Amino acid sequence: MTKSFLIAAIGACTSPSHGPELVFVRDGIISPEDTHQGRLLTDGRRFHELSWRQGESTTVGSLTGIGPARAECEAIFHVPLGDVSRHVAMGGEAPNTALQFSPNEEVLAIGTATGHIWVVDGWTGSVIAETRLAETSIKTVAWSIDGETLYAAEQSPDAFIHALDPNSLAIRWSNRLADIVGSSPVPDESDVYGLYTLPSAYSVNVLASDELIVTALHSWPTDQGQQNASQIVKISPEGLITDRWPDQPADATFTHAQFNEDKGLLAFVVGRSASGPPPSDLPIGGVLVLSANDLEPVLSMTIPPLKPWFDTSQIWEAIDISTDGDLVIGLYDGRIMGMGIDGETQFENNTGTPIHAGSVPIVAAVSWAQFSSNGILATTSATSIPFGSQSTALRPPTAHPNENTLWAIDSNGDIDWKWSGRHVIQGLTQHPDTNWVVTGAGDRTTDTRRDLYGALVFDTTPERDLGPKTRLMAICPTQGPVYFRQAVTTDGRIAVAEHPWVETDGTIGGKYQATVLR
């Protein structure tokens, strides 16, 4: 039985505020007093999973309340993640933050740009274990199938992937991927983008066998020009590399690997930033699909660029592979494409492709795209100017009509519904057992309002007769802009990472913290 998300919000305070009243969240109620029943939250509050109706009274403990017209929101805890204000003040991007609930959804793992790892209770935020790895950023965290091991992948001179005891964060084994793709020195602190010149364990996919398929990636500058090295490796539960593809690191960037257990297929983006002619045997600007069993190629597919605005095709995180082996791909040029495992195009949807605003072309890139139980979900970004255009130095003169939009598309490429608002969409997170999807609301470059951050929750149920406006079931505001990776549970908790921002007067607002919403 599908459980609904229980929606939450957060105010501007460090600790959640609550008065002597019941809080009517979706499919439940939060009581501000300890009733010795329900799920214990922070500050003695309790969550009670029960139904309520608009306009009807409900009593929990000594308190009675009337069901509101719309579910309320509540932040159930925060985890401070350190000080990144200097990085933000220098113009750095949102700090990389990894969030992942354990398989039983009782524990939350957090990895940060400053090398910290936390394991906290998923309901109260109480710290179970904490550590910091030196000279590193935590690129991603992942759990073993049984929840007994936590994997942490670095972007660092060593590019370690670690297997950790989640109860103590003691290291069980480590594998140094810099031995494969090379190392780089720690960049100067004044270089806010220097982190991205370090090698990394870019993607970590956990198989049912508890083997790992990991993307090792390194892109760095030299006196001879930019260099790339990437390789897909399979790692045993004991931490040993048992297979790799290709045999030697490729002169390319392998990113955003997506694994489908049912088909045993791994799909990933192939790009390149290196100097010199590209390798002829790789689909630069396209997609590769490998068999997870033996890491042998199943599909190598290039995508022709959208001329005249783009000289190359580029994909960011908009890639997914279905249980049928089909692919969905979103491109910087605004196209969403459906592909079969044979490489044949099933559909092409020009959701955010370039249009002209006067003499200036503008585009809304496809940032995220995923298969859902009901079809395909995708997002388009804020407006930009195509990088193949003569006007790239200009600011877009107006917004693309399809910017910052969530799209629901059927298997034929037709639009079921779409939603757009004032929020800057960051990320796309769904749980496979629900008909809900969460996006973040991130930093804004052309609007100084601070009431447009948080998490947006949408109902994607196809049978329901919902218009685009009612698809948005909740706006869960946070104090600061939200990073593009979120984590959700089947019972409705939403974990987001907030980060500081720069005010118009140069001062820093907000905090670097993880927030769990209900």
C-alpha positions as a printed NumPy array, in Angstrom:
array([[  0.   ,   0.   ,   0.   ],
       [  1.446,   3.363,  -0.999],
       [  2.015,   5.789,   1.823],
       [  1.661,   9.518,   1.265],
       [  4.358,  12.007,   1.953],
       [  3.857,  13.963,   5.146],
       [  4.696,  17.53 ,   4.316],
       [  6.773,  19.871,   6.415],
       [  8.263,  23.326,   6.581],
       [ 10.865,  25.212,   8.512],
       [ 11.041,  28.731,   9.827],
       [ 14.089,  30.934,  10.062],
       [ 15.082,  29.748,  13.533],
       [ 17.801,  27.282,  14.405],
       [ 15.432,  24.977,  16.296],
       [ 11.891,  24.173,  15.171],
       [  9.321,  26.47 ,  16.765],
       [  6.036,  25.132,  18.025],
       [  3.238,  26.34 ,  20.23 ],
       [  0.732,  24.514,  22.418],
       [ -1.323,  23.386,  19.435],
       [ -1.611,  20.338,  17.26 ],
       [  0.086,  20.532,  13.869],
       [ -1.96 ,  18.849,  11.132],
       [  0.539,  17.414,   8.666],
       [ -0.413,  15.16 ,   5.781],
       [ -1.641,  11.791,   7.065],
       [ -0.736,  12.635,  10.617],
       [ -0.558,  15.049,  13.512],
       [  2.406,  16.401,  15.454],
       [  1.689,  17.043,  19.116],
       [  3.833,  19.554,  21.04 ],
       [  3.596,  17.454,  24.212],
       [  4.929,  14.021,  25.085],
       [  1.868,  11.796,  25.029],
       [  3.982,   8.606,  25.389],
       [  2.425,   7.434,  22.131],
       [  3.418,   7.946,  18.527],
       [  6.91 ,   8.572,  17.168],
       [  9.165,  10.645,  19.429],
       [ 10.576,  13.769,  17.742],
       [ 12.834,  16.518,  19.065],
       [ 11.907,  18.652,  22.098],
       [  9.442,  16.057,  23.387],
       [  7.112,  16.328,  20.401],
       [  5.329,  13.28 ,  19.033],
       [  4.22 ,  12.324,  15.554],
       [  0.958,  10.383,  15.294],
       [  0.118,   8.623,  12.045],
       [ -3.627,   9.091,  11.733],
       [ -6.253,  10.499,   9.412],
       [ -7.983,  13.823,   9.917],
       [-10.563,  15.8  ,   7.96 ],
       [-10.907,  19.466,   7.162],
       [-13.202,  21.208,   9.641],
       [-13.464,  18.232,  12.002],
       [-11.991,  18.168,  15.503],
       [ -9.284,  15.702,  16.509],
       [ -7.954,  15.115,  20.006],
       [ -4.437,  13.932,  20.799],
       [ -3.525,  13.749,  24.474],
       [ -4.892,  16.852,  26.179],
       [ -5.082,  18.928,  22.994],
       [ -7.904,  19.246,  20.462],
       [ -7.634,  20.919,  17.095],
       [ -9.698,  21.508,  13.972],
       [ -8.443,  20.073,  10.692],
       [ -7.298,  22.903,   8.369],
       [ -8.13 ,  23.28 ,   4.677],
       [ -4.584,  22.272,   3.763],
       [ -1.995,  20.223,   5.58 ],
       [  0.483,  22.21 ,   7.649],
       [  4.251,  21.81 ,   7.575],
       [  6.883,  21.197,  10.22 ],
       [ 10.645,  20.817,  10.411],
       [ 11.411,  17.934,  12.741],
       [ 15.143,  18.59 ,  13.153],
       [ 18.273,  20.315,  11.824],
       [ 21.881,  19.15 ,  11.739],
       [ 24.466,  22.007,  11.573],
       [ 27.054,  21.128,   8.916],
       [ 29.829,  23.612,   9.615],
       [ 30.929,  26.967,   8.234],
       [ 31.094,  27.466,   4.454],
       [ 30.481,  31.223,   4.528],
       [ 33.946,  32.045,   3.145],
       [ 33.402,  29.75 ,   0.17 ],
       [ 30.004,  31.307,  -0.527],
       [ 31.304,  34.865,  -0.071],
       [ 34.035,  34.204,  -2.648],
       [ 31.425,  33.258,  -5.225],
       [ 31.596,  29.485,  -4.859],
       [ 28.737,  27.24 ,  -5.896],
       [ 26.405,  25.543,  -3.442],
       [ 28.535,  23.14 ,  -1.381],
       [ 28.215,  19.497,  -2.408],
       [ 26.136,  17.65 ,   0.192],
       [ 25.158,  13.98 ,   0.099],
       [ 22.038,  12.702,   1.896],
       [ 20.81 ,   9.12 ,   2.085],
       [ 18.37 ,   7.333,   4.385],
       [ 19.255,   3.792,   5.4  ],
       [ 17.28 ,   0.921,   3.816],
       [ 14.998,   0.703,   6.877],
       [ 14.665,   4.52 ,   6.795],
       [ 15.488,   4.866,  10.496],
       [ 18.888,   6.523,  10.008],
       [ 20.137,   9.383,   7.819],
       [ 23.703,   9.569,   6.485],
       [ 25.107,  12.999,   5.586],
       [ 28.342,  13.793,   3.764],
       [ 29.543,  17.36 ,   3.294],
       [ 31.799,  19.541,   1.18 ],
       [ 34.088,  19.964,   4.188],
       [ 34.74 ,  16.23 ,   4.545],
       [ 32.382,  15.639,   7.462],
       [ 30.241,  12.52 ,   7.693],
       [ 27.323,  12.258,  10.083],
       [ 25.019,   9.364,  10.848],
       [ 21.957,  10.615,  12.712],
       [ 18.625,   9.266,  13.876],
       [ 16.164,   9.842,  11.04 ],
       [ 13.421,  11.09 ,  13.371],
       [ 15.187,  13.134,  16.055],
       [ 18.49 ,  14.1  ,  14.446],
       [ 20.454,  12.787,  17.423],
       [ 24.01 ,  11.992,  16.362],
       [ 24.913,   8.307,  16.204],
       [ 28.402,   8.815,  14.774],
       [ 30.478,  11.648,  13.326],
       [ 33.881,  11.907,  11.662],
       [ 35.853,  14.143,   9.336],
       [ 38.116,  13.004,   6.538],
       [ 41.11 ,  15.245,   5.795],
       [ 41.503,  17.298,   2.601],
       [ 38.372,  15.965,   0.991],
       [ 34.82 ,  16.655,  -0.07 ],
       [ 32.297,  13.837,   0.286],
       [ 30.911,  13.322,  -3.208],
       [ 28.252,  10.763,  -2.317],
       [ 27.107,   8.351,   0.39 ],
       [ 25.371,   5.023,  -0.194],
       [ 24.155,   2.123,   1.939],
       [ 24.672,  -1.594,   1.525],
       [ 21.5  ,  -3.569,   0.851],
       [ 21.295,  -4.763,   4.475],
       [ 22.119,  -1.336,   5.92 ],
       [ 25.152,  -2.71 ,   7.774],
       [ 27.733,  -0.76 ,   5.737],
       [ 27.88 ,   2.887,   4.715],
       [ 29.922,   3.797,   1.644],
       [ 31.452,   7.277,   1.357],
       [ 33.062,   8.474,  -1.876],
       [ 35.582,  11.319,  -1.93 ],
       [ 36.614,  14.079,  -4.277],
       [ 40.154,  14.547,  -3.058],
       [ 43.794,  14.008,  -4.091],
       [ 43.281,  10.308,  -3.253],
       [ 39.675,   9.858,  -4.42 ],
       [ 39.072,   7.159,  -1.829],
       [ 35.917,   5.163,  -1.582],
       [ 35.463,   3.956,   1.994],
       [ 33.355,   1.212,   3.523],
       [ 32.372,   2.394,   7.005],
       [ 30.711,   0.929,  10.079],
       [ 27.604,   3.165,  10.346],
       [ 27.534,   2.876,  14.142],
       [ 31.056,   4.208,  14.651],
       [ 32.205,   5.355,  11.165],
       [ 35.299,   3.237,  11.627],
       [ 36.804,   2.414,   8.207],
       [ 36.476,  -1.246,   7.218],
       [ 38.305,  -0.846,   3.922],
       [ 39.325,   1.879,   1.492],
       [ 40.136,   1.817,  -2.208],
       [ 42.243,   4.63 ,  -3.689],
       [ 40.85 ,   5.47 ,  -7.121],
       [ 43.633,   8.006,  -7.738],
       [ 45.79 ,   4.939,  -8.397],
       [ 43.638,   4.475, -11.507],
       [ 42.914,   7.974, -12.804],
       [ 45.792,   9.936, -11.267],
       [ 46.032,  12.536,  -8.538],
       [ 46.169,  16.33 ,  -8.285],
       [ 47.413,  18.532,  -5.442],
       [ 45.024,  20.266,  -3.094],
       [ 44.109,  23.572,  -4.782],
       [ 44.663,  26.962,  -3.22 ],
       [ 41.826,  28.013,  -0.9  ],
       [ 41.236,  31.089,  -3.046],
       [ 40.285,  28.882,  -6.01 ],
       [ 36.578,  28.235,  -5.443],
       [ 36.425,  25.865,  -8.411],
       [ 39.711,  24.104,  -7.662],
       [ 37.885,  21.219,  -5.986],
       [ 36.648,  20.049,  -9.377],
       [ 40.222,  19.47 , -10.599],
       [ 40.625,  16.648,  -8.051],
       [ 39.872,  13.02 ,  -8.861],
       [ 36.644,  11.584,  -7.502],
       [ 34.516,   8.516,  -7.057],
       [ 31.812,  10.233,  -9.048],
       [ 28.984,   7.687,  -8.933],
       [ 28.454,   4.724,  -6.605],
       [ 25.88 ,   2.057,  -7.451],
       [ 25.247,  -0.789,  -5.   ],
       [ 24.264,  -4.166,  -6.471],
       [ 22.102,  -6.761,  -4.727],
       [ 25.285,  -8.803,  -4.272],
       [ 26.756,  -5.841,  -2.337],
       [ 29.281,  -5.382,  -5.107],
       [ 29.805,  -1.765,  -6.122],
       [ 30.   ,  -0.249,  -9.587],
       [ 31.92 ,   3.011,  -9.216],
       [ 32.784,   5.77 , -11.678],
       [ 36.355,   6.994, -11.248],
       [ 36.797,  10.463, -12.796],
       [ 39.609,  12.993, -13.019],
       [ 39.643,  16.229, -15.032],
       [ 42.597,  18.541, -14.429],
       [ 44.698,  21.297, -16.06 ],
       [ 48.329,  20.86 , -17.12 ],
       [ 50.879,  22.919, -19.031],
       [ 49.877,  20.906, -22.103],
       [ 46.177,  21.671, -21.639],
       [ 43.19 ,  20.119, -19.914],
       [ 43.349,  16.356, -19.268],
       [ 40.613,  13.753, -18.66 ],
       [ 40.721,  10.229, -17.255],
       [ 37.685,   8.044, -16.46 ],
       [ 37.04 ,   4.385, -15.791],
       [ 34.125,   2.264, -14.572],
       [ 35.243,  -0.245, -11.905],
       [ 33.506,  -3.074, -10.088],
       [ 34.486,  -3.49 ,  -6.431],
       [ 33.863,  -6.614,  -4.34 ],
       [ 32.227,  -6.479,  -0.875],
       [ 35.78 ,  -6.851,   0.471],
       [ 36.971,  -3.703,  -1.341],
       [ 38.911,  -5.297,  -4.219],
       [ 38.592,  -4.205,  -7.844],
       [ 37.369,  -7.235,  -9.784],
       [ 36.608,  -5.705, -13.186],
       [ 36.976,  -2.431, -15.074],
       [ 35.97 ,  -0.747, -18.333],
       [ 37.743,   0.212, -20.471],
       [ 40.998,  -1.601, -19.784],
       [ 42.809,   1.74 , -19.491],
       [ 41.31 ,   5.049, -18.291],
       [ 39.462,   6.819, -21.09 ],
       [ 40.292,  10.3  , -22.381],
       [ 36.784,  11.466, -21.456],
       [ 34.512,  12.212, -18.508],
       [ 32.104,   9.499, -17.339],
       [ 29.362,  10.962, -15.142],
       [ 25.928,  10.336, -13.61 ],
       [ 25.846,   6.56 , -13.895],
       [ 22.357,   5.108, -13.441],
       [ 21.906,   1.415, -12.648],
       [ 18.814,  -0.697, -13.338],
       [ 18.875,  -3.884, -11.271],
       [ 16.087,  -5.591, -13.217],
       [ 17.931,  -5.36 , -16.516],
       [ 21.45 ,  -5.443, -15.086],
       [ 22.37 ,  -2.355, -17.089],
       [ 24.464,   0.696, -16.239],
       [ 23.897,   3.872, -18.279],
       [ 26.167,   6.916, -17.98 ],
       [ 26.991,  10.198, -19.699],
       [ 30.15 ,  10.494, -21.785],
       [ 31.606,  13.991, -22.037],
       [ 34.991,  15.573, -22.564],
       [ 36.772,  18.754, -21.491],
       [ 40.311,  17.742, -22.477],
       [ 42.441,  19.454, -25.079],
       [ 43.197,  17.867, -28.415],
       [ 41.162,  15.618, -30.691],
       [ 38.566,  13.389, -28.98 ],
       [ 38.865,   9.593, -29.019],
       [ 36.995,   8.128, -31.985],
       [ 35.707,   5.072, -30.112],
       [ 33.648,   6.943, -27.498],
       [ 30.257,   8.698, -27.917],
       [ 31.36 ,  12.129, -26.707],
       [ 28.259,  14.157, -25.812],
       [ 26.228,  10.956, -25.677],
       [ 25.536,   7.87 , -23.606],
       [ 27.124,   4.481, -22.977],
       [ 25.294,   1.457, -21.558],
       [ 27.241,  -1.424, -20.024],
       [ 26.174,  -4.831, -18.799],
       [ 26.636,  -4.825, -15.033],
       [ 27.577,  -8.496, -15.181],
       [ 30.765,  -8.181, -17.229],
       [ 31.073,  -4.405, -17.878],
       [ 30.82 ,  -4.963, -21.622],
       [ 29.175,  -2.269, -23.812],
       [ 25.551,  -2.853, -24.794],
       [ 24.926,   0.528, -26.429],
       [ 27.127,   3.427, -27.533],
       [ 25.064,   6.369, -28.687],
       [ 26.016,   9.845, -29.85 ],
       [ 23.458,  12.642, -30.108],
       [ 23.814,  15.224, -32.889],
       [ 24.054,  18.798, -31.565],
       [ 21.153,  21.181, -32.043],
       [ 22.511,  23.548, -34.673],
       [ 23.05 ,  26.474, -35.024],
       [ 22.895,  27.23 , -31.298],
       [ 25.053,  24.361, -30.059],
       [ 28.257,  22.901, -31.472],
       [ 28.144,  19.874, -29.178],
       [ 25.524,  17.915, -27.26 ],
       [ 25.783,  17.937, -23.473],
       [ 23.913,  16.07 , -20.769],
       [ 24.07 ,  16.795, -17.073],
       [ 22.026,  14.663, -14.617],
       [ 19.111,  14.114, -16.995],
       [ 19.584,  10.402, -17.695],
       [ 17.736,   7.296, -16.54 ],
       [ 17.168,   3.694, -17.6  ],
       [ 13.85 ,   1.892, -17.139],
       [ 12.956,  -1.661, -16.159],
       [ 12.266,  -2.233, -19.872],
       [ 15.77 ,  -1.092, -20.776],
       [ 14.591,   2.156, -22.337],
       [ 16.486,   5.41 , -21.839],
       [ 15.358,   8.945, -21.174],
       [ 17.86 ,  11.732, -21.815],
       [ 17.623,  15.474, -21.264],
       [ 20.046,  17.88 , -22.884],
       [ 21.407,  21.347, -22.24 ],
       [ 19.749,  22.41 , -25.487],
       [ 16.269,  21.875, -23.99 ],
       [ 15.405,  18.539, -25.622],
       [ 13.993,  15.5  , -23.834],
       [ 14.56 ,  12.276, -25.769],
       [ 13.308,   8.726, -25.326],
       [ 15.558,   5.949, -26.645],
       [ 15.311,   2.196, -26.921],
       [ 18.16 ,  -0.051, -25.857],
       [ 18.758,  -0.513, -29.592],
       [ 19.57 ,   3.201, -29.85 ],
       [ 16.449,   4.053, -31.842],
       [ 14.78 ,   7.359, -30.955],
       [ 11.274,   6.792, -29.576],
       [ 10.378,  10.456, -29.155],
       [ 11.878,  13.931, -29.006],
       [ 10.21 ,  16.674, -26.996],
       [ 11.463,  20.245, -27.47 ],
       [ 10.429,  21.503, -24.055],
       [ 13.134,  24.118, -23.527],
       [ 14.834,  24.454, -26.917],
       [ 16.056,  27.894, -28.004],
       [ 13.712,  30.662, -29.007],
       [ 14.587,  34.258, -29.809],
       [ 13.987,  37.203, -27.498],
       [ 14.542,  39.948, -30.003],
       [ 17.89 ,  39.06 , -31.551],
       [ 19.105,  37.031, -28.57 ],
       [ 18.459,  33.263, -28.368],
       [ 17.407,  31.892, -24.967],
       [ 17.154,  28.296, -23.756],
       [ 15.861,  26.359, -20.743],
       [ 18.167,  23.365, -20.254],
       [ 16.821,  19.999, -19.126],
       [ 18.575,  19.438, -15.813],
       [ 16.962,  16.25 , -14.471],
       [ 14.942,  13.476, -16.088],
       [ 13.747,  10.18 , -14.593],
       [ 11.347,   7.362, -15.281],
       [  8.42 ,   7.128, -12.871],
       [  5.687,   4.557, -12.381],
       [  3.486,   6.784, -14.543],
       [  5.875,   7.759, -17.358],
       [  8.689,  10.31 , -17.284],
       [  9.395,  13.296, -15.032],
       [ 11.797,  16.035, -16.089],
       [ 12.733,  19.581, -15.15 ],
       [ 13.91 ,  22.584, -17.099],
       [ 16.312,  25.124, -15.621],
       [ 16.401,  28.875, -15.361],
       [ 16.909,  30.756, -18.652],
       [ 20.35 ,  30.989, -20.216],
       [ 21.882,  31.872, -23.576],
       [ 23.112,  28.931, -25.687],
       [ 26.883,  28.547, -25.337],
       [ 27.275,  28.235, -29.101],
       [ 25.616,  31.62 , -29.583],
       [ 27.364,  34.915, -30.365],
       [ 25.568,  36.487, -27.375],
       [ 26.849,  34.348, -24.502],
       [ 28.275,  37.368, -22.683],
       [ 24.84 ,  38.94 , -22.407],
       [ 22.277,  38.408, -19.669],
       [ 19.085,  36.796, -21.024],
       [ 16.761,  39.706, -21.88 ],
       [ 13.666,  37.809, -20.759],
       [ 12.681,  34.435, -19.334],
       [ 12.173,  31.402, -21.522],
       [  8.444,  30.496, -21.296],
       [  9.324,  26.964, -20.165],
       [ 12.01 ,  27.756, -17.59 ],
       [ 11.868,  26.288, -14.058],
       [  9.184,  23.801, -15.014],
       [  8.395,  20.279, -13.869],
       [  7.174,  18.095, -16.742],
       [  5.182,  14.85 , -16.673],
       [  5.524,  13.08 , -20.032],
       [  4.025,   9.808, -21.227],
       [  5.891,   7.024, -23.044],
       [  5.092,   8.621, -26.411],
       [  6.682,  11.913, -25.433],
       [  3.359,  13.719, -25.005],
       [  2.939,  16.12 , -22.095],
       [  0.492,  14.896, -19.437],
       [  0.882,  18.013, -17.315],
       [  3.455,  20.612, -16.342],
       [  3.979,  23.002, -13.47 ],
       [  5.984,  26.216, -13.21 ],
       [  6.208,  28.853, -10.529],
       [  8.487,  31.449,  -9.003],
       [ 10.839,  28.882,  -7.475],
       [ 14.187,  27.884,  -8.97 ],
       [ 13.916,  24.098,  -9.274],
       [ 16.859,  22.135,  -7.886],
       [ 16.866,  18.355,  -8.184],
       [ 14.222,  15.693,  -8.71 ],
       [ 13.745,  13.01 ,  -6.067],
       [ 11.112,  10.303,  -5.975],
       [ 10.644,   7.152,  -3.972],
       [  9.871,   4.089,  -6.092],
       [  6.962,   3.084,  -3.849],
       [  5.07 ,   6.379,  -3.983],
       [  3.278,   8.688,  -6.418],
       [  5.009,  11.719,  -4.995],
       [  8.023,  13.638,  -6.219],
       [ 10.105,  16.274,  -4.447],
       [ 12.132,  19.082,  -5.957],
       [ 14.253,  21.624,  -4.15 ],
       [ 13.885,  25.387,  -4.406],
       [ 17.32 ,  26.932,  -4.712],
       [ 19.165,  30.215,  -4.944],
       [ 17.885,  33.001,  -7.153],
       [ 20.116,  35.286,  -9.201],
       [ 17.488,  37.801, -10.325],
       [ 15.179,  37.948,  -7.296],
       [ 16.134,  38.877,  -3.738],
       [ 13.017,  37.442,  -2.087],
       [ 13.946,  34.972,   0.657],
       [ 10.541,  33.272,   0.924],
       [ 11.066,  31.062,  -2.132],
       [ 13.436,  28.439,  -0.721],
       [ 12.549,  24.944,   0.403],
       [ 11.048,  21.73 ,  -0.928],
       [  8.142,  21.411,  -3.374],
       [  6.036,  18.251,  -3.241],
       [  3.915,  17.096,  -6.188],
       [  1.262,  14.434,  -6.609],
       [  1.992,  12.508,  -9.823],
       [ -0.964,  10.09 ,  -9.637],
       [ -2.222,   9.825, -13.249],
       [ -5.803,   8.769, -12.412],
       [ -6.5  ,  11.855, -10.352],
       [ -8.191,  14.711, -12.167],
       [ -5.746,  17.373, -11.051],
       [ -4.827,  20.599, -12.772],
       [ -1.228,  21.872, -12.773],
       [ -1.891,  24.113,  -9.769],
       [ -3.311,  21.328,  -7.598],
       [ -0.475,  18.981,  -8.556],
       [  1.644,  21.035,  -6.156],
       [  0.56 ,  19.576,  -2.843],
       [  2.883,  21.521,  -0.564],
       [  5.54 ,  24.202,  -0.465],
       [  7.834,  23.525,   2.472],
       [  9.889,  26.682,   3.053],
       [ 13.404,  26.646,   4.451],
       [ 15.579,  29.444,   5.723],
       [ 18.106,  29.118,   2.926],
       [ 18.343,  27.842,  -0.645],
       [ 18.306,  24.072,  -1.053],
       [ 21.01 ,  21.992,  -2.731],
       [ 19.899,  19.823,  -5.643],
       [ 20.202,  16.473,  -3.842],
       [ 17.385,  15.456,  -1.53 ],
       [ 16.384,  12.185,   0.167],
       [ 12.872,  10.953,   0.918],
       [ 11.236,   8.111,   2.837],
       [  8.092,   6.134,   2.142],
       [  6.472,   7.614,   5.25 ],
       [  7.012,  11.148,   4.018],
       [ 10.151,  12.587,   5.575],
       [ 12.168,  14.838,   3.288],
       [ 15.845,  15.55 ,   3.904],
       [ 17.335,  18.652,   2.298],
       [ 20.642,  20.519,   2.597],
       [ 20.403,  24.279,   3.061],
       [ 23.322,  26.586,   2.339],
       [ 24.127,  30.279,   2.886],
       [ 23.672,  32.987,   0.286],
       [ 25.191,  36.409,  -0.422],
       [ 22.948,  39.413,   0.242],
       [ 22.973,  42.396,  -2.112],
       [ 25.145,  44.305,   0.385],
       [ 27.727,  41.507,   0.421],
       [ 26.805,  40.054,   3.807],
       [ 26.148,  36.332,   4.236],
       [ 22.706,  35.052,   5.162],
       [ 21.554,  31.606,   6.171],
       [ 23.38 ,  28.536,   7.424],
       [ 24.861,  25.321,   6.126],
       [ 22.618,  22.667,   7.639],
       [ 20.648,  19.526,   6.878],
       [ 16.941,  19.787,   7.58 ],
       [ 14.428,  16.975,   7.771],
       [ 10.84 ,  17.993,   7.041],
       [  7.585,  16.229,   7.812]])
